């Protein structure tokens, strides 16, 4: 069945066709220096080695046999739904509430899916445009990572949720701005710092609150990869931004400010409420009044703000913008600790799963031996 049959609404205007095309700009850069031991960045090369070592197959590492209730896929509490406590809530049947959970999960994971395709394309653009071979090598591993993530989220939505949402207009706009810019560092800044940073925070919030094993596995394993991607972006941009003029840094800070406001103010899932016959203006008001959304918004910036500060974009206008958003204090967060925790959570999940599987195998063999002795 075509993916388009799963969309709750047509993902593209008919006049635009089934594909979104973004005109490419900027140079493809080749380098003839292949001696990485002399010219490469040792830390980046170590990250490249880690990127090779940590490749995995989403078809086998994830237990796709785990059942998912599409009407309660994440164990989302009522209080987290924007309609909770409004005049519409009392009118909802239990079936309606289940469908609302399904739609919110479909919306969230659809944005994850579209973002991962965007990350795959941006990583491929970095391979093309970045001047250094060590960065090209690492970004090639990231391109594979992002392809795996898009595959996994697509499979989860098709097989377990049965519903997809089109890309949010504002996420699409940020991707468009990122891809149209001819400067080689902008895919890093737009994707590795802003979009990946927002996604990581959203992944982590769901990973740490869901009691459902399949989405927990998916998010934990994807975040293990993303920890490397953010490290890559920080490493490359920190060194490059030290060389830029004040005017060039201000241009990039303006891009960050605009992108952060866009994501904070517009990624609210209003499209979901519109599908439940809530007028758009009212849906926006309900979303704005949601205590859960206020908390979610602040957590969304837990990865971006310390990363932006770390790479050297910390001018007065950017600091003022973060004060206005109420996230300035996140600049002192320990990003390395967060990334280490992401990797450790995935590894701990593997250990628990494999220990449980081994115990089940031992019990099966023991039972078979006991049955054989009884028969004898």
C-alpha positions in Angstrom: 0.0 0.0 0.0 1.3 3.5 -0.9 2.4 5.7 1.9 0.0 8.4 0.5 -2.9 6.1 1.5 -1.8 6.5 5.2 -1.8 10.3 5.2 -4.6 12.1 7.0 -4.4 14.8 4.4 -2.7 15.2 1.1 1.0 16.0 1.8 1.5 18.2 -1.3 -0.7 20.5 -3.3 -1.7 18.8 -6.5 -0.1 21.6 -8.5 3.3 20.8 -6.9 3.3 17.1 -7.6 4.4 14.3 -5.3 7.9 15.6 -4.7 9.3 18.6 -3.0 12.2 20.0 -4.9 14.7 22.5 -3.4 17.2 24.1 -5.8 20.7 23.3 -4.7 23.3 26.0 -4.5 27.0 26.2 -3.5 30.1 24.3 -4.7 30.9 20.7 -4.6 34.4 20.6 -3.1 37.1 18.0 -3.8 40.3 17.6 -1.9 43.4 15.8 -3.1 44.9 15.4 0.3 44.3 11.8 1.3 46.9 11.3 4.1 44.6 11.7 7.1 47.3 10.9 9.5 49.0 14.2 8.6 46.0 16.4 7.6 43.1 15.0 9.5 41.6 16.1 12.9 42.4 13.2 15.3 39.1 13.8 17.3 37.1 13.8 14.1 38.8 10.7 12.8 38.1 9.0 16.1 34.4 10.0 15.7 34.5 8.6 12.2 35.9 5.3 13.5 33.1 5.2 16.1 30.5 5.9 13.4 31.8 2.8 11.5 31.9 0.7 14.6 28.4 1.6 15.7 26.5 0.9 12.5 23.4 -1.4 13.1 20.5 -2.8 11.3 17.0 -1.5 12.3 15.4 -4.7 11.0 17.2 -6.9 13.5 18.2 -4.8 16.5 14.6 -3.6 17.1 12.0 -6.2 18.2 9.3 -5.5 15.6 7.2 -8.4 17.0 6.3 -6.2 20.0 2.6 -5.3 19.8 1.6 -1.6 19.8 -1.9 -0.4 20.6 -2.4 2.3 17.9 -4.9 4.1 20.3 -2.4 4.2 23.1 1.0 3.8 21.5 3.0 5.7 24.1 1.0 5.5 27.3 0.3 9.2 27.0 -1.6 10.6 30.1 -4.8 12.6 29.5 -3.2 15.7 31.0 -0.6 15.8 28.1 -3.4 16.2 25.5 -4.1 19.8 24.6 -7.9 19.3 24.7 -7.7 18.1 28.3 -9.7 20.4 30.6 -11.3 22.3 27.8 -15.0 22.4 27.0 -14.4 19.8 24.3 -12.9 17.2 26.6 -16.2 16.1 28.3 -17.7 15.5 24.9 -15.1 12.9 23.9 -15.8 9.2 24.2 -13.1 6.8 25.2 -12.9 5.9 21.5 -12.4 9.6 20.6 -9.6 9.9 23.2 -7.9 6.8 21.7 -8.1 8.3 18.3 -6.7 11.6 19.6 -3.7 9.8 21.1 -3.2 8.0 17.8 -3.2 11.3 15.8 -0.8 13.0 18.2 1.6 10.0 18.0 1.3 10.0 14.2 1.9 13.7 14.1 5.0 13.6 16.3 6.6 10.6 14.6 5.7 11.9 11.2 7.7 15.1 11.9 10.5 12.9 13.2 10.4 10.9 9.9 10.4 14.0 7.7 13.2 15.5 9.8 15.3 12.4 9.4 14.9 12.5 5.6 16.0 16.1 5.8 18.9 15.1 8.0 19.9 12.5 5.4 19.9 15.0 2.6 21.8 17.6 4.7 24.4 15.1 5.6 24.8 14.2 1.9 25.2 17.9 1.2 27.9 18.2 3.8 29.8 15.3 2.1 29.5 17.3 -1.1 30.4 20.8 0.2 32.7 20.5 3.2 36.3 21.0 2.3 38.1 18.5 4.5 38.2 14.7 3.8 37.9 13.7 7.4 34.6 15.6 7.7 33.4 14.1 4.4 34.2 10.6 5.7 32.3 11.1 9.0 29.3 12.8 7.3 29.1 9.7 5.0 28.5 7.6 8.0 25.9 10.0 9.3 24.1 9.9 5.9 23.7 6.1 6.5 22.5 6.7 10.1 19.8 9.1 8.9 18.7 6.7 6.2 18.3 4.0 8.9 16.3 6.4 11.1 13.9 7.3 8.3 13.5 3.6 7.5 12.6 2.9 11.2 10.2 5.8 11.8 8.5 5.0 8.5 8.1 1.4 9.4 6.7 2.3 12.9 4.1 4.6 11.4 3.1 2.2 8.6 2.9 -1.0 10.6 2.1 0.1 14.1 0.2 3.4 14.0 -1.4 3.2 10.5 -1.4 6.9 10.0 0.9 9.7 8.8 0.9 13.5 8.8 2.5 15.8 6.2 5.6 17.8 7.1 4.8 20.8 9.3 5.1 24.0 7.2 7.6 25.6 9.6 9.8 22.5 9.7 9.7 22.5 5.9 10.6 26.2 5.9 13.6 25.7 8.1 14.8 22.8 6.0 14.3 25.0 2.9 16.4 27.8 4.3 19.1 25.4 5.4 19.4 23.6 2.0 19.2 26.8 -0.2 22.1 28.5 1.6 25.3 28.1 -0.4 27.7 28.4 2.6 29.0 25.0 3.5 28.6 25.5 7.2 24.8 26.2 7.0 23.7 22.5 6.7 25.7 22.0 9.9 24.0 24.9 11.7 20.5 24.3 10.5 20.5 20.6 10.7 23.1 19.4 13.3 22.4 22.2 15.8 18.8 23.4 15.3 16.7 20.5 13.8 18.8 17.7 15.3 18.9 19.5 18.7 15.1 19.9 18.8 14.6 16.4 17.7 16.9 15.0 20.3 15.1 16.8 23.1 11.7 15.6 21.8 13.0 12.0 21.4 14.4 12.1 24.9 11.2 13.3 26.5 9.2 10.5 24.9 11.9 7.9 25.6 12.0 8.8 29.3 8.2 8.9 29.8 6.8 6.1 27.6 6.2 2.7 29.2 5.8 1.0 25.8 8.8 -1.1 24.9 8.8 -0.7 21.1 8.9 3.1 20.9 11.3 3.2 23.8 13.7 0.9 21.8 13.4 3.0 18.6 14.0 6.3 20.4 16.9 5.0 22.5 18.7 3.5 19.6 18.2 6.5 17.3 19.4 8.8 20.1 22.6 6.8 20.4 23.5 7.7 16.8 22.4 11.3 17.2 24.8 11.8 20.1 27.6 11.4 17.5 26.0 13.7 15.0 25.8 16.6 17.5 29.4 16.0 18.5 30.4 16.2 14.8 28.5 19.5 14.3 30.1 21.0 17.4 33.6 19.9 16.5 33.4 21.3 12.9 31.6 24.6 13.7 33.6 25.5 16.8 36.8 25.6 14.9 35.3 27.3 11.8 33.5 30.1 13.7 36.7 31.1 15.5 37.8 32.3 12.1 34.8 34.4 11.1 34.3 38.1 11.4 31.8 39.7 13.8 29.5 40.5 10.9 29.6 36.8 9.7 28.9 35.6 13.2 25.9 37.9 13.5 24.4 36.6 10.3 24.5 33.0 11.7 23.1 34.2 15.0 20.2 35.8 13.2 19.6 32.5 11.5 19.6 30.7 14.8 17.3 33.2 16.4 14.8 33.0 13.6 14.9 29.2 13.5 14.4 28.9 17.3 11.4 31.2 17.4 9.9 29.4 14.4 10.2 26.0 16.0 9.1 27.2 19.5 6.0 29.1 18.2 4.8 26.8 15.5 5.6 23.1 16.3 2.5 22.6 18.4 0.5 19.9 16.7 -2.4 22.3 15.9 -3.0 20.2 12.7 -4.1 17.4 15.0 -6.9 19.4 16.7 -8.0 20.7 13.3 -8.6 17.1 12.3 -11.0 16.9 15.3 -13.1 19.8 14.0 -11.5 22.4 16.3 -11.1 25.8 14.5 -7.5 26.7 14.0 -7.6 29.8 16.2 -9.2 27.9 19.1 -6.7 25.0 18.6 -3.8 27.5 18.9 -5.3 28.9 22.1 -5.7 25.4 23.6 -2.1 24.5 22.6 -0.8 27.8 24.2 -2.6 27.1 27.4 -1.3 23.6 27.8 1.0 23.3 30.8 2.5 20.2 29.1 3.4 22.2 26.0 5.1 24.9 28.1 7.3 22.3 29.8 7.9 20.6 26.4 9.0 23.9 24.8 11.6 24.5 27.5 12.9 21.0 27.2 13.1 21.3 23.4 16.0 23.8 23.9 17.9 21.7 26.4 20.3 20.5 23.6 20.3 23.6 21.4 21.3 26.4 23.8 24.4 24.7 25.2 25.5 23.7 21.7 25.0 27.2 20.3 27.1 28.6 23.2 29.7 26.0 22.8 30.3 26.7 19.1 30.8 30.4 19.7 27.5 31.9 18.7 26.7 33.9 21.9 26.3 37.5 21.0 24.1 40.0 22.8 21.1 39.6 20.5 21.1 35.8 20.7 21.4 36.0 24.5 18.5 38.4 24.6 16.4 36.1 22.5 17.1 33.2 24.8 16.2 35.3 27.8 12.9 36.2 26.1 12.2 32.5 25.5 13.1 31.6 29.1 15.8 29.2 28.1 19.0 31.3 28.7 20.0 29.3 31.8 20.2 26.1 29.7 23.4 27.5 28.2 25.3 26.1 31.2 24.0 22.5 30.7 26.6 19.8 30.3 26.0 18.7 26.8 28.7 16.0 26.9 27.0 14.4 29.9 23.7 14.4 28.1 25.2 12.7 25.1 27.0 10.1 27.3 23.7 9.3 29.0 22.1 8.8 25.6 24.7 6.2 24.6 24.5 4.5 28.0 20.7 4.2 28.0 20.8 2.4 24.6 23.6 0.1 25.8 21.7 -0.7 29.0 18.5 -1.4 27.0 20.5 -3.9 24.9 21.9 -5.6 27.9 18.5 -6.0 29.5 16.9 -7.3 26.3 19.7 -9.8 25.6 19.8 -11.0 29.3 16.0 -11.6 29.2 16.3 -13.4 25.8 19.1 -15.6 27.2 17.2 -16.4 30.3 14.2 -17.4 28.1 16.4 -19.7 26.0 17.9 -21.3 29.1 14.4 -21.9 30.6 13.3 -23.4 27.2 16.3 -25.8 27.1 15.8 -26.7 30.8 12.1 -27.4 30.2 13.0 -29.6 27.1 15.5 -31.6 29.1 13.1 -32.1 32.0 10.4 -33.2 29.5 12.8 -35.7 28.0 13.8 -37.1 31.3 10.1 -37.5 32.2 9.4 -39.3 28.9 12.3 -41.6 29.6 
